[in-house]
Amino acid sequence: MEIVLIKALQLICCLSLLVFVHEGGHFLFAKFSGVKVEKFYLFFNPYFHLFSTRDAWFTRLFPYFKDNETEYGIGWLPLGGYVSIAGMVDETKDAEEVASRAPQPNDFNQKPVWRRFLIMFGGVFFNVIAALVIYSGIMFTWGKEIVPMRNLPNGLNYNHIAHEIGFRNGDTPIKIDGIEIEGFSNAIMMDISEASTVTVLRDGQEVVIEMPAEGVSLLEMQKFPQFFSLPIKPVIGQVAEGTPADLAGIKEGATILSLNDMATPDIIDVNMELARCKDIINAEGCTREDSARALNLTAIVMQKDAIVPDTFTLALGSDVVMGVVWDNSQYQNIPTIHQSFTFLESIPAGFKLAWDTLYDYVVSLKYLFNKEGVQQVGSFLTIGSLFPSAWDWHDFWGLTAFISIILAVMNILPIPGLDGGHIVLLLYEGIFRRQPSPKAMEIIEKIGLFLLFGLMILAFSNDIMRFFF
């Protein structure tokens, strides 16, 4: 429960900051353009709010805000935030409401197209700037730790797709399309998916592997077991209380030698056997006997400091997990290169990291338009799961910068209701020299909200299936 609360707190802090930054971008560009901002809310406030500068107790303490043209507040629904701009059809005002009031010089729809464009682009722009600032701050504060590929002691392990292409367990990728790989990271997988050639270090020799002409789907590469993984012995770092491993008597520091007579020299072998058991119990027509055999796992385990291995029977639950955390300290002693940055050096380094992250995320969007990609869409549950179980400022700020980029990209998509949808309409007006009618704007806005609600339902549905089934 404590872990869930820590992750939730990090998620709320991250989204609160980024929503404030995004809506602050719209707000500042509106003020710069002489447009009235009626409301600035962190989180949504259907039916009621948690705080508002129009609350009687607040205006008594701070009379200035009583007649201020902008109401600042905090809603109760933490799914985003908004600024309500005078003279603009959006999620807070329909076309009839906008048309019913006399036009004012400081209305949104009375300003030139280029000013309205800046207002709508302001949120995305500020999210990108936030990512740049955070990444630069990370570089200045913590620097960068690089694990040179040639320092990996045992290379990498590969799945069946990689073996068919020509990779072998123990190969160490050192070049992609002839360009030296800077250091180990999961981003290498995306680069390999689009590469023509990959040079690996095999038995001390450089070997060039030709990739398929059509490339390899990144989603296929990320499916379990992944295209490559660090070879890690299945040594248990922690056993959760009350789990199958704990009830069976397996202790911290033990090594899993085999499961159901299948040798498990690597964590990936353990996971593959557990996945096989899960497939059995989820298969159509699975009998009670089949399920019982799959869920009673025979494990040969070498307990820490033991001389001979022991055999255990693990009574797995329907989630088919043993309840262990693997000991990843096996790779803590790999020689790394620490790169520090001065304040001035951290700025271009942060810009490069932000650009690389933005590019990789935009490229990955193409995978959303197929069945596998749709299944990867996630909601706040997925985002929250990315945060570490213990508070770590380096990881927190790194994920906050990454999510800021996600928000920028998602908001610039040409979907009605999002900033990108408004920008498309402004481009239409700039080209054809006329605005869509208020009624057309309202219909477009409703279509956008319908699409966004559908996307939200899909995301939550995927998360429910991932986390509970």
C-alpha positions as CSV (number, residue, x, y, z in Angstrom):
1,M,0.0,0.0,0.0
2,E,2.9,2.3,0.8
3,I,4.3,1.8,-2.7
4,V,1.0,2.7,-4.3
5,L,0.8,5.9,-2.3
6,I,4.3,6.9,-3.2
7,K,3.7,6.3,-6.9
8,A,0.3,8.2,-6.7
9,L,1.9,11.1,-4.9
10,Q,4.6,11.4,-7.6
11,L,2.0,11.2,-10.3
12,I,-0.2,13.9,-8.8
13,C,2.8,16.2,-8.3
14,C,4.0,15.6,-11.8
15,L,0.6,16.2,-13.5
16,S,-0.2,19.2,-11.3
17,L,3.1,20.9,-12.3
18,L,2.7,20.1,-16.0
19,V,-1.0,21.0,-16.2
20,F,-0.1,24.4,-14.5
21,V,2.7,24.9,-17.1
22,H,0.5,24.0,-20.1
23,E,-2.4,26.1,-19.1
24,G,0.0,28.9,-18.0
25,G,1.2,28.9,-21.6
26,H,-2.3,29.6,-22.9
27,F,-2.8,32.2,-20.1
28,L,0.4,34.2,-20.7
29,F,-0.1,34.3,-24.5
30,A,-3.7,35.4,-24.0
31,K,-2.6,38.2,-21.7
32,F,0.2,39.1,-24.2
33,S,-2.5,39.3,-26.9
34,G,-4.9,41.4,-24.9
35,V,-7.5,38.7,-24.5
36,K,-9.5,38.3,-21.4
37,V,-9.0,35.1,-19.4
38,E,-12.2,34.4,-17.4
39,K,-10.9,31.3,-15.5
40,F,-7.6,29.5,-14.8
41,Y,-8.2,26.2,-13.1
42,L,-5.9,23.4,-12.0
43,F,-8.0,20.2,-12.4
44,F,-11.6,20.2,-13.5
45,N,-14.5,21.5,-11.3
46,P,-17.8,20.0,-12.5
47,Y,-20.5,20.9,-9.9
48,F,-18.1,22.3,-7.3
49,H,-14.5,23.3,-6.7
50,L,-11.9,22.9,-3.9
51,F,-10.7,26.5,-4.0
52,S,-11.5,29.7,-5.9
53,T,-10.3,33.3,-5.6
54,R,-14.0,34.2,-5.8
55,D,-14.7,32.4,-2.5
56,A,-16.1,34.8,0.0
57,W,-13.5,34.0,2.7
58,F,-10.7,34.5,0.2
59,T,-11.9,37.9,-1.1
60,R,-12.3,39.1,2.4
61,L,-8.6,38.4,3.0
62,F,-7.5,39.6,-0.4
63,P,-10.0,42.2,-1.8
64,Y,-7.9,42.6,-5.0
65,F,-9.2,39.3,-6.4
66,K,-12.9,40.2,-5.9
67,D,-13.0,42.3,-9.0
68,N,-10.1,40.7,-10.9
69,E,-11.2,39.6,-14.4
70,T,-9.7,36.1,-13.9
71,E,-10.9,33.6,-11.4
72,Y,-8.2,31.3,-10.3
73,G,-9.1,28.0,-8.7
74,I,-8.5,24.3,-8.0
75,G,-11.0,21.7,-9.1
76,W,-11.6,18.3,-7.6
77,L,-11.2,16.1,-10.7
78,P,-7.5,15.6,-11.3
79,L,-7.8,14.8,-15.1
80,G,-6.2,18.0,-16.4
81,G,-7.0,21.7,-16.1
82,Y,-8.2,24.6,-18.3
83,V,-8.3,28.3,-19.0
84,S,-11.6,29.7,-20.0
85,I,-11.0,32.4,-22.6
86,A,-13.6,35.1,-23.4
87,G,-15.1,34.8,-26.9
88,M,-13.9,31.2,-27.5
89,V,-16.0,28.1,-28.0
90,D,-14.4,25.3,-25.9
91,E,-15.3,22.7,-23.3
92,T,-16.6,25.4,-20.9
93,K,-18.7,27.4,-23.3
94,D,-20.9,26.4,-26.2
95,A,-21.6,28.3,-29.4
96,E,-24.9,29.7,-28.1
97,E,-23.3,31.2,-25.0
98,V,-20.5,32.8,-27.0
99,A,-22.9,34.2,-29.6
100,S,-25.3,35.6,-27.0
101,R,-22.9,38.1,-25.5
102,A,-22.0,41.3,-27.3
103,P,-18.5,41.1,-28.9
104,Q,-15.8,42.8,-26.9
105,P,-12.4,44.1,-28.1
106,N,-10.6,41.7,-25.7
107,D,-12.5,38.6,-27.0
108,F,-10.6,35.8,-28.5
109,N,-12.6,35.7,-31.7
110,Q,-12.0,39.5,-32.2
111,K,-8.2,39.1,-32.5
112,P,-6.1,38.4,-35.6
113,V,-5.5,34.8,-36.6
114,W,-1.8,35.0,-35.7
115,R,-2.5,36.1,-32.2
116,R,-5.1,33.3,-31.7
117,F,-2.6,30.9,-33.1
118,L,0.0,31.9,-30.5
119,I,-2.6,31.5,-27.7
120,M,-3.5,28.0,-28.8
121,F,0.1,27.0,-29.4
122,G,1.2,28.5,-26.0
123,G,0.4,25.3,-24.0
124,V,2.3,23.0,-26.2
125,F,5.2,25.5,-26.4
126,F,5.5,25.7,-22.6
127,N,5.4,21.9,-22.2
128,V,8.4,21.7,-24.6
129,I,10.2,24.5,-22.8
130,A,9.5,22.8,-19.5
131,A,11.1,19.5,-20.8
132,L,14.1,21.5,-22.1
133,V,14.6,23.2,-18.7
134,I,14.1,20.0,-16.7
135,Y,16.5,17.9,-18.9
136,S,19.1,20.7,-18.7
137,G,18.7,20.8,-14.9
138,I,19.2,17.0,-14.7
139,M,22.4,17.3,-16.7
140,F,23.7,20.1,-14.5
141,T,22.7,18.5,-11.2
142,W,23.4,14.8,-11.9
143,G,25.3,14.6,-15.1
144,K,25.0,11.5,-17.3
145,E,26.1,8.0,-16.5
146,I,27.1,6.0,-19.6
147,V,27.5,2.3,-19.7
148,P,29.7,1.7,-22.8
149,M,28.4,-1.3,-24.8
150,R,31.9,-2.8,-24.9
151,N,31.9,-2.9,-21.0
152,L,28.9,-5.4,-20.8
153,P,30.6,-8.5,-19.5
154,N,28.3,-11.1,-21.0
155,G,26.7,-9.3,-23.9
156,L,22.9,-9.6,-24.3
157,N,20.4,-12.4,-24.6
158,Y,18.0,-12.4,-27.5
159,N,14.6,-13.8,-28.3
160,H,13.5,-16.1,-31.2
161,I,12.9,-13.1,-33.6
162,A,16.5,-11.9,-33.0
163,H,17.9,-15.4,-33.5
164,E,16.1,-15.8,-36.8
165,I,17.7,-12.5,-38.0
166,G,21.2,-13.7,-37.0
167,F,21.8,-12.5,-33.4
168,R,23.3,-15.0,-30.9
169,N,23.2,-14.9,-27.1
170,G,26.3,-13.1,-25.9
171,D,26.4,-10.7,-28.8
172,T,27.1,-7.1,-27.9
173,P,25.6,-4.5,-30.3
174,I,28.3,-1.8,-30.8
175,K,27.2,0.0,-34.0
176,I,23.9,0.7,-35.7
177,D,24.2,1.5,-39.4
178,G,27.9,2.0,-38.8
179,I,27.4,4.6,-36.0
180,E,28.9,3.7,-32.7
181,I,26.3,3.2,-29.9
182,E,27.0,5.7,-27.1
183,G,25.8,3.5,-24.2
184,F,23.3,0.9,-23.2
185,S,19.7,2.0,-23.0
186,N,16.3,0.7,-24.0
187,A,16.3,3.3,-26.8
188,I,18.7,1.1,-28.7
189,M,15.7,-1.2,-29.4
190,M,14.0,1.5,-31.4
191,D,17.1,2.3,-33.4
192,I,17.6,-1.4,-34.2
193,S,14.0,-1.7,-35.3
194,E,14.7,0.8,-38.1
195,A,18.3,-0.1,-38.9
196,S,19.8,-1.6,-42.0
197,T,22.7,-3.2,-40.3
198,V,23.8,-3.9,-36.7
199,T,27.4,-4.5,-35.8
200,V,27.9,-6.8,-32.8
201,L,30.9,-7.9,-30.9
202,R,31.0,-11.7,-31.0
203,D,34.0,-13.7,-29.5
204,G,36.1,-10.6,-29.7
205,Q,35.3,-10.0,-33.4
206,E,33.1,-7.5,-35.1
207,V,30.2,-9.1,-37.0
208,V,27.8,-7.2,-39.2
209,I,24.2,-8.4,-39.1
210,E,21.9,-7.5,-42.0
211,M,18.4,-6.5,-40.7
212,P,15.3,-7.4,-42.7
213,A,14.6,-4.9,-45.5
214,E,11.1,-4.2,-44.2
215,G,12.5,-3.6,-40.7
216,V,11.2,-5.1,-37.4
217,S,8.1,-3.8,-35.6
218,L,9.1,-2.1,-32.4
219,L,6.0,-3.5,-30.7
220,E,7.0,-7.1,-31.7
221,M,10.4,-6.4,-30.3
222,Q,9.0,-5.2,-27.0
223,K,6.7,-8.2,-26.6
224,F,7.7,-10.7,-23.9
225,P,10.3,-12.0,-24.1
226,Q,11.9,-8.8,-25.5
227,F,14.2,-8.6,-28.5
228,F,17.2,-8.4,-26.2
229,S,17.8,-8.2,-22.4
230,L,20.7,-8.2,-20.0
231,P,21.6,-11.7,-19.0
232,I,20.8,-11.8,-15.3
233,K,20.8,-15.0,-13.1
234,P,17.5,-15.6,-11.3
235,V,18.9,-14.7,-7.9
236,I,16.1,-13.5,-5.5
237,G,16.7,-10.2,-3.9
238,Q,13.5,-10.0,-2.0
239,V,10.5,-12.3,-1.2
240,A,7.2,-10.6,-0.5
241,E,5.4,-11.8,2.6
242,G,2.5,-14.2,2.1
243,T,3.3,-14.9,-1.6
244,P,3.7,-18.4,-3.1
245,A,7.5,-18.2,-2.8
246,D,7.3,-17.1,0.9
247,L,4.8,-19.8,1.7
248,A,6.9,-22.5,0.0
249,G,9.9,-21.5,2.2
250,I,12.1,-19.9,-0.5
251,K,14.4,-17.3,1.0
252,E,16.2,-14.1,-0.1
253,G,19.4,-14.8,-1.9
254,A,18.2,-18.1,-3.4
255,T,18.8,-19.0,-7.0
256,I,16.1,-20.6,-9.2
257,L,17.8,-23.5,-11.0
258,S,14.8,-24.9,-12.8
259,L,11.0,-24.7,-13.0
260,N,9.0,-27.8,-14.1
261,D,12.2,-29.5,-15.2
262,M,13.1,-26.6,-17.4
263,A,16.6,-25.2,-16.7
264,T,16.4,-21.5,-15.8
265,P,20.0,-20.0,-16.2
266,D,18.4,-16.5,-16.8
267,I,15.5,-14.5,-15.5
268,I,14.0,-14.6,-19.0
269,D,13.7,-18.4,-18.7
270,V,11.8,-18.1,-15.4
271,N,9.4,-15.6,-17.0
272,M,8.9,-17.7,-20.0
273,E,7.9,-20.7,-17.9
274,L,5.5,-18.6,-15.9
275,A,4.0,-17.2,-19.1
276,R,3.5,-20.7,-20.4
277,C,1.6,-21.6,-17.2
278,K,-0.5,-18.5,-17.6
279,D,-1.3,-19.4,-21.2
280,I,-2.5,-22.9,-20.0
281,I,-4.9,-21.6,-17.4
282,N,-6.2,-18.9,-19.8
283,A,-6.6,-21.3,-22.7
284,E,-10.1,-22.1,-23.9
285,G,-11.3,-25.5,-22.6
286,C,-8.7,-25.6,-19.8
287,T,-9.8,-28.2,-17.3
288,R,-9.5,-28.1,-13.6
289,E,-6.8,-30.7,-13.7
290,D,-4.8,-28.8,-16.4
291,S,-5.1,-25.6,-14.3
292,A,-4.0,-27.4,-11.1
293,R,-0.9,-28.8,-12.8
294,A,0.0,-25.4,-14.2
295,L,-0.5,-23.6,-10.9
296,N,1.5,-26.1,-8.8
297,L,5.0,-25.2,-9.9
298,T,7.9,-27.5,-9.2
299,A,11.0,-25.4,-8.5
300,I,14.6,-26.6,-7.9
301,V,16.2,-23.9,-5.8
302,M,19.7,-23.4,-4.4
303,Q,19.1,-21.5,-1.1
304,K,21.7,-19.0,-0.1
305,D,24.8,-20.7,1.5
306,A,23.2,-24.2,0.9
307,I,25.4,-27.0,-0.3
308,V,22.8,-28.9,-2.4
309,P,19.6,-27.6,-4.0
310,D,16.1,-28.2,-2.6
311,T,12.8,-28.9,-4.4
312,F,9.8,-26.8,-3.7
313,T,6.2,-26.8,-4.8
314,L,4.8,-23.3,-5.3
315,A,1.0,-23.0,-5.2
316,L,0.5,-20.1,-7.6
317,G,-2.6,-17.9,-7.8
318,S,-4.5,-17.0,-10.8
319,D,-2.1,-14.1,-11.4
320,V,0.7,-16.7,-11.9
321,V,3.4,-14.8,-10.0
322,M,5.9,-16.2,-7.5
323,G,6.1,-13.0,-5.4
324,V,9.8,-12.3,-5.7
325,V,12.0,-9.3,-6.7
326,W,15.1,-10.2,-8.6
327,D,18.6,-9.1,-7.4
328,N,19.9,-6.7,-10.0
329,S,23.1,-5.9,-8.2
330,Q,24.9,-8.3,-10.6
331,Y,25.4,-5.3,-12.9
332,Q,26.2,-2.7,-10.4
333,N,30.0,-3.1,-10.9
334,I,30.0,-2.6,-14.7
335,P,32.6,0.1,-15.5
336,T,30.7,3.3,-16.4
337,I,31.7,6.7,-17.6
338,H,30.3,9.7,-15.7
339,Q,29.9,12.8,-17.7
340,S,29.5,16.1,-15.8
341,F,28.3,19.4,-17.3
342,T,28.8,23.0,-16.4
343,F,25.8,25.3,-16.4
344,L,26.4,26.4,-20.0
345,E,27.3,22.9,-21.1
346,S,24.1,21.5,-19.6
347,I,21.8,23.6,-21.8
348,P,22.8,22.0,-25.2
349,A,23.1,18.6,-23.5
350,G,19.5,19.0,-22.2
351,F,18.3,20.2,-25.6
352,K,19.8,17.2,-27.2
353,L,18.2,14.8,-24.7
354,A,14.8,16.6,-25.1
355,W,15.1,16.4,-28.9
356,D,16.1,12.7,-28.9
357,T,13.2,11.9,-26.6
358,L,10.7,13.9,-28.7
359,Y,11.9,12.3,-31.9
360,D,11.7,8.7,-30.5
361,Y,8.2,9.4,-29.1
362,V,6.9,10.8,-32.3
363,V,8.3,7.9,-34.3
364,S,6.7,5.4,-31.9
365,L,3.2,7.0,-32.6
366,K,3.0,5.1,-35.9
367,Y,2.5,1.9,-33.9
368,L,-0.7,3.2,-32.4
369,F,-2.5,2.6,-35.7
370,N,-2.6,-1.2,-35.5
371,K,-4.1,-3.8,-33.1
372,E,-1.0,-4.2,-31.0
373,G,-0.5,-0.5,-30.7
374,V,-4.1,0.1,-29.6
375,Q,-3.5,-2.4,-26.8
376,Q,-0.6,-0.3,-25.6
377,V,-2.7,2.8,-24.9
378,G,-2.8,3.5,-21.2
379,S,-4.3,5.9,-18.7
380,F,-3.0,7.4,-15.5
381,L,-2.6,3.9,-14.1
382,T,0.0,3.2,-16.7
383,I,1.7,6.6,-16.2
384,G,1.7,6.1,-12.5
385,S,3.3,2.7,-12.8
386,L,6.3,4.3,-14.5
387,F,7.4,6.1,-11.3
388,P,9.8,4.3,-8.9
389,S,8.4,2.7,-5.7
390,A,10.7,4.9,-3.6
391,W,11.0,8.7,-4.1
392,D,14.0,9.5,-6.2
393,W,14.4,13.1,-7.4
394,H,16.5,12.1,-10.5
395,D,13.8,9.6,-11.7
396,F,11.0,12.0,-10.8
397,W,12.3,14.9,-12.8
398,G,13.3,12.6,-15.7
399,L,9.8,11.1,-15.9
400,T,8.2,14.6,-15.5
401,A,10.2,15.9,-18.5
402,F,9.2,12.8,-20.5
403,I,5.5,13.2,-19.7
404,S,5.7,16.9,-20.5
405,I,6.9,15.9,-24.0
406,I,4.0,13.3,-24.2
407,L,1.5,16.1,-23.3
408,A,3.0,18.4,-25.9
409,V,2.8,15.8,-28.7
410,M,-0.7,14.6,-27.7
411,N,-2.1,18.1,-27.5
412,I,-0.7,19.1,-30.9
413,L,-2.6,16.2,-32.6
414,P,-5.3,17.6,-35.0
415,I,-8.2,16.3,-32.9
416,P,-11.1,18.7,-32.2
417,G,-11.1,19.7,-28.5
418,L,-7.3,19.6,-28.3
419,D,-5.0,22.5,-29.1
420,G,-4.1,20.9,-32.4
421,G,-7.7,20.8,-33.4
422,H,-8.1,24.6,-32.7
423,I,-4.9,25.2,-34.6
424,V,-6.2,23.4,-37.7
425,L,-9.3,25.6,-37.6
426,L,-7.2,28.7,-37.4
427,L,-5.1,27.5,-40.4
428,Y,-8.4,27.0,-42.3
429,E,-9.4,30.6,-41.4
430,G,-6.0,32.0,-42.4
431,I,-6.2,30.2,-45.8
432,F,-9.9,30.8,-46.6
433,R,-10.2,34.2,-44.8
434,R,-13.4,33.2,-42.9
435,Q,-14.2,31.6,-39.6
436,P,-16.3,28.5,-39.2
437,S,-19.7,29.4,-37.9
438,P,-20.2,29.2,-34.1
439,K,-22.6,26.3,-34.6
440,A,-20.0,24.4,-36.7
441,M,-17.4,25.1,-34.0
442,E,-19.7,23.6,-31.4
443,I,-20.3,20.5,-33.5
444,I,-16.6,20.0,-34.1
445,E,-16.0,20.5,-30.4
446,K,-18.5,17.9,-29.5
447,I,-17.0,15.4,-32.0
448,G,-13.6,16.0,-30.4
449,L,-15.0,15.4,-26.9
450,F,-16.6,12.2,-28.1
451,L,-13.3,11.0,-29.5
452,L,-11.4,12.0,-26.4
453,F,-13.9,10.2,-24.1
454,G,-13.6,7.2,-26.3
455,L,-9.8,7.3,-26.1
456,M,-10.1,7.7,-22.3
457,I,-12.4,4.7,-22.1
458,L,-10.0,2.6,-24.2
459,A,-7.0,3.6,-22.0
460,F,-8.8,2.8,-18.8
461,S,-10.1,-0.5,-20.2
462,N,-6.5,-1.5,-21.3
463,D,-5.2,-0.7,-17.8
464,I,-7.9,-2.7,-16.1
465,M,-7.1,-5.7,-18.3
466,R,-3.4,-5.2,-17.7
467,F,-3.5,-4.8,-13.9
468,F,-6.4,-7.0,-12.9
469,F,-6.6,-9.9,-15.4
